[in-house]
């Protein structure tokens, strides 16, 4: 039976989709579909240009606002970046860091992911820290080693009090947008490894309370089986979060 102290979390990552008007419409539909139920916790991450308006839609609802990325400095000559202070202004509760697409296309490294995590925590925004292996790494038998390395690097220098605010999202890179899925048992095995690593770093009590999400082509037809696993505490949803009915079905599977 799952520990009651870990409240399920379902986060919708809208990636580079939706205009401002479309984002507002989707946020309204998700808010209606989720309703007032407080379990699981639900957050959505629209594009930066829609954060303010979507935040207005979510005000007074149970849904939270998340950003898809953050820069590690609070201000300065960093053209094109958005810092944690600006995210606080917009009412963001969470921000995604280290997503595989950021690592693959934009040169994110373990070091820069760590800096982003620290910047968010100093601003009292909870990081959704993404870790995960590629297909080549999994086939080489390195999956767990890669995930543990990413996790340890991202949390380097972060004390227990702050680490307790981090949400980890395991996203097998080979299952994102490919139509391939990790089996529930695969997800459980890696989530257990993540939790064991957190216990090594911060102690068993913190590890037992930390939420570990699964993110890898989560859809309504596989969500229930994935979320039933002992160490799977929710989902980071990509494509299926772009339609209110499919996203709300995943939220319902987490209840």
N, C-alpha and C positions, 0 to 999 in steps of 0.2 A: 504494500500500500504506500502511496506517495505521502511524504511528509506534508502536513498542512501548512508549515511555515513558508513553503515555496508557492507563492501565488502565481498561477500561470500567466504568461505574457504572450500576446500575439501582436507582432509589429508588421505593418505593411510598408514595404519599401517601394515607392512609386517610381524610382529611378528617373530617367530622363523621358518621362511621359506626362502628358496632360498640360493644356494651357491653364491660365489662371481660372477662367470660367469653368473649364472641365474639372479642375481640382476642387473648386468650391462645390460643384454639383456632386462629385464623388464623396467628398467629406460629409455632405448633408445626407446622402443615401446611406453611408456607413453608420453615421450617428443614429439614423432612424432604425436601421437593421439591427444594430447592437442593443439599442434600448438602454435602460437604466441599470441593468445588471452589473454588479461590481466585480464579478469573477467570470472570466479572466480579465486582467488588465489589458487594455487595447490602446495602441498608439499607431499613428500614421506618419510617414515621412515623405512629404511632397517635395518638389523641386524648390530651390531657395526662393525663387520669385513668387511662389505661392504660399510661403510659410505664414506671412502676416494675415492674409485673408482666410486661410484654412484655420489658423488659430482663432480668428473671430468666430468662425462657424462652430468650432469645438468648445468655445467658452460656455460654461454652464452644463456641459455634457460630461459623461464619464471618460471620454476619450482623451488621450494625451497627444501632444505634438512632439515630433522628433525631426532632427535634421539628418541629412544623408552624409554629412562630412563636417569637418571643422578645421581651422588653422590653429596652430599652437600658441600664437602670440595674441595678446589682447588688443594691441594697436600698433601702428607703424607703417612704414613704406612698403607694403606688401600688396601690390596691385592685384585685384581680382579675388582676394581671399576674404573669408568670413570668419570672424573670431568668436570665442565663447561668450564674450560680453554681448555681442549682437544677438546671439541665440537666446540669451537670457531675456533681452529686450522683447523678443518675439514670443516668449513663454514656453520655450522648448524644455521638456522634461528630460529628453534623451537625445543622443546623437550617435549615429553609426560611425564606427572607425574601423579601418583595416579591411573593408570589404574586398573580396577577391578581384572585383573589377577595378578598384582603386590600385590594388597591388599590380595587376596585370597591365593596365593601360596607362597609369599615371605615375608609376615608379614608387609607389608607397613601399617603404621598407619597415622592418621590425622596429628600427629606431624612430622613424617618424610616427608610426602608430603609437609607440610609447609616449612620445611628446604630446600627441593629440589627447590620449587618455588622461595624462596629467593635467593638461589645460582645462579639460572638461570638469574634472573632479574639483579643481580649485574654484570653479565657478558653480559648483553644486549641480552640475548636469551629469546624468548617469550615462556612461558610455555603453553602447552595445558593441562589444569587442568581437570582431569576426576572425575566426581561425579556420583553416581547412587546407586539405592537400589536393594536389592535381592528380589526374589519372596516372601519369607516369610515376609520381611519388608513391601512389597506392600500389601500383603493380610491382614496384621495386621493394615493397615491404617497409616503406618508410613513413607510412601515414601517421602513426602515432608519434613518431619522433618529430615530424614536421609540426604537428599541432602543439606538442609540448614545447618545442622551441619557440614558436610564435607566442604562445601564452606566457611563458617565462619572460621573454623579451619585452612584451607589451606591458608587463606589470613590474618591471625592474624599477626599484626605488619607490614603489607605491606601498604605503603602510596599510596595515590591516583595516583601520577605520575607513580608509578610502576604498580599498579593494572590495569591501563588503557592498559597495554601491555599484560595482561593475556587473553587467549582464554579459555573459559569453554566448556567442552564436556560432555553433559549429556548422560550417557550410562546405561540404565536399565540393570542390570546384568542378569536378567531373559531372556533378548532378545539377548544375545551375544552367537552366535554359537549354538543356540537351535532351530533355524527355527521359533521361535515366534517373533512377531513384536509388538511394541507399535503402536497403531493407531496414525495417524497424530494429532488427537485431544489430545491424551495422551501426546505426545511430546510437543505440544504447551502449554498445561497446566503447565508442569514442566519447560519448558523454560521461561515462563512468571514468574514463582515463582523464578527462578534463577535471572532473571533481576530485579525483585522487591527486592530481597535480596541485590543485588549490589547497588540498589538505596538507601536502608537503610544504607548500609555501606559507600558509597562514593558519593551519590547524583545522581539525575536523569540524569544529562548530561552524566556522565561516564557510567551509566547503559545503556542508549540509544545507546552509541557508541560501547559497548562491544559485541563481537561476541560469540554466544552460538551455538555450533555444536551438532548435534544428532549423536549418535553412538550406534547402536544396530541392527545388521543384515541388514545394508543398502545395497540394491541391485538395479540394474537398474529398476526393475519393481515396486519398492515402493519409489524410490528416489524423483520423481517429486512431489508426493503428500506430502511427508514429508517436502521437501524444500519449498513448497508453503506456509507453515504456517508462520504467521507474525513474530514470534520470533525465528524461526529456520534459522540460518545464514550459514549453511553448514553442512558438515558431516565428522565424523571420521570413515573411512571405513576399515574393517578388511578383511575378506575372499574375498570379491569382488574386493579388490585392488590387488590381486595376479595375475590377468589376465588383460592385458592392455585394451581389448575391454570393459569389464564390468566396469572397473574403469573410463575409458574415457566417457562411457555412463552416469555415475553418475555426472561427471564433466559437461557434456552437460546439464543435468537436472538442474544444479545450475545456468546456464546462464540466 
